[in-house]
Each structure stands twice: as structure tokens, then as C-alpha cells.
Amino acid sequence: MAGWLTVPKVAAKYRVSERTVYRWYRSGRLKPVKIGREWLLPDTESDLPSPPPGPLWKGHVLALVDTLEQAAALEEHLLEVGRQNGCRLCRGQWRGNVKPPDVDLGTMFKTHGASAVLEFWQHEIAAAAREGRPLLGLSDPPPKDFGPFEALLQYERDANGVGLVDGCVVCLYRCEQLTGPQLSSLMYVHEGVLLPSDDAWLAFRKQLPV
């Protein structure tokens, strides 16, 4: 007969927080049994799903890619990670023929300015909080008519103040469209960086001063 795992034991097994375990229960990813006030999960490998395909990053993250194909592959990977973690998913696009459920950030910017785009992300963060789950947002790089690079850098700097606590917004940029100093500046204003390698993605987190 299988044993039973309490919420703290499930959290320890998957190396996640107890809040994440309850989120998995609500989303149906795990199927516990409630006995009194206790949620119990069967302790059998066959009853437990495999862990998520990768960690869900937190905060404002920069992803650098070499090609459009690479960008598409990374987006699909991140969306799968988001689905596995029960996230609210949102993909914003700055150019092209944007089709729902993707969001047309380019038109939003041209009509109302950068502040409207930041307000949109604040709305998504608030909606995810109401739903009791983290946000996974994706954003391709703004077009060249956004303005001088200093204006773009200020937008990315302001994005750090939109109130993102649980989850992440990942900004994809193509390396060939940026100079070395511009790349360095973008890395500096983001909380983490994803870099492509031959067979994986290299993840770096900014070290905060002690």
C-alpha cells in the first residue's frame, strides 16, 4: 500500500515552496486527497508527474538570441515551462501581424507611448496575482522606431518597477541588432540573462551587493 505525502513533504520532494504545491493542486497538475484539513498525496512514483522541464525564472529577464529560429525555439520552451508551472501566459509583440491571444505592443506604444506598455504589464501582473499563480510574460525586442537606444534602455529600466514579484517577463533581443556597449547596458538593467549555447541555454542571475 502506498504511503502519503503532506504538503511540506511534496515541497521538499520537488524542491519548491509549499505555495507552489498548492498551486499545482488547484491547477490539477497534482491530485491530492483532502482528509480533514490536511491535503495528502499518494507516495508512488507512478502517481507523481515528472518535475517541470526547467525552473521558472523570477523578475525581469533578458534573453539574447542569434536567429529568429532560435528565438522561436526559446519561446516555445519557455511557454512549456510556464504551462508546467501553472503560470498565466502572456506574449507581447512589437511588430508584424499580431494575432490573439498575443498582444500588439507596437500599436499600444505608437498610440499611447511607453507608459501604456508598462501599464499593460502591471495589469497582467495584477491579473496573475488575482488568479493565485505566477506570470510568464514574453516580449520580442521593440522596433528601431522606438527611438534612440537611450530611450529603449530607459523603458527597460522602468520595467523593473512594474511590481513583478512572482514569475517573470522575458525580453528577447537579437545580438546582431545591438552593439557591444548596448548589449552590456541591457544585461546590466535586467535581473537575469539567458544566453544560447550549442545544446542548452546558459542562465545567469545578477548578483546583488551584500
Secondary structure, DSSP 8 states (H G I E B T S, - for coil): --EEE-HHHHHHHHT--HHHHHHHHHHTSS--EEETTEEEEEE-GGGS----SS----EEEEEEESSHHHHHHHHHHHHHHHHHTT-EEEEEESSS---TTSEEHHHHHHHH-HHHHHHHHHHHHHHHHHHTS-EEEEE----GGG-SHHHHHHHHHHHTTS---SEEEEEEEEGGGS-HHHHHHHHHHSSEEEEE-SSSEEEEE-----
